[in-house]
Amino acid sequence: MIRVRLPVHLQTLARVPREVEIEVAGPVTQRAVLDALEARYPVLCGTVRDRVTKKRRALVRFFVCQRDFSHDPADAPLPDVVAKGEEPFWIVGSMAGG
């Protein structure tokens, strides 16, 4: 099971707790995690990434083990600690402005 931590606004939208668990078949990548998340919680489709292009929304970031994975390729493997469920995959809403 993959652990995914969601920002408050997505928790509210999906009516889920801060952390959810999802199953990912095959290699654990950003794309696989987000595909599984959207399949389990369809209301989140289009919130984290564009529905058509599947690209990350500009003000959304992905973190694992205190490292920003937002600009890594979507099909690059995530660290083993995520695949083992030891560390969560964080989805964070960033802020713009000064």
N, C-alpha and C positions, 0 to 999 in steps of 0.2 A: 504494500500500500504506500502510495505517495502522499505525503502531507503537504497541503497547500494553505498558506496563510493569506487571508483576504483583507483589504482595507474595509473600514467601517461601512462606507457607502455601498460596496458590493455585498457585504454581509446582509445589510438591510434589504437590498434589492432581491437577493436570492433567499432571504429568510433562513440563513444558516449561521452557525457559530463562527468565531474568528478563524478557526482552523477546520478544514474538511479533509477527508481522506478519499482518494480516488485510486482506481486500478488503472495501470498503464500496461498495455500489451506491447511487447517488443522493447527496443532500446528506449531509455528514458531521456528524452530531449525536451526542449521548450515546446516544440510543436506537439509532441505526443501528450505532454502534460496539459496543455491548453485545449487540445482536441478532446481529451477525456473530461476535463472540467466543463467544457461547453456541452458535451453530450449528456453529462449527469445533471447539469443545471442550465437548461436552454435559455433561461432568462438572462444569463450572462453573455450570450452571443452578441458580439458587436460592442461590448463594453471594454474589454481588455485589448482586443485587436479588431481591425476592420473585417467586416463580414465577407467581403469579396477577396481582397488581397491577402488577408490573414497577417498583415503587418501590425506590429505593436502600435498602440495609440501613443501619441506624442508625450502625454503626461502620465504614462504608466511605466514603471520600472520593475525589473525582476532581480531578486537577490537570492543568493545561496551562500551560506557561511560568511556573511558580511562582505561578499564580493558582488559587484554589479555585473549581471549577465545580460543586461538589456541590449547590448550591441553585439553580442555573440551570435553566430549563425543559428537559426531556429532548429536546425537538424544536428547541431553539435551535441554530443553526449553531456549530460549533467553529471556532477560528481557522484561517486558511488554512495556517499552518505544520504543523498536524496533518494536514490533507487532503493536503498535499504530501509528508508523511513526514519533514519536517525536525525536528519535535519529537514526542516520544511523548505519548500519552494515559496518564497515570499513574492506576492504581487503588491506593489506599493504605488499609491497615487502620489505623484510629485506635484509641486506647486510652481507656478511661474510668477514672475513679477518681483518687485523689490520691496 
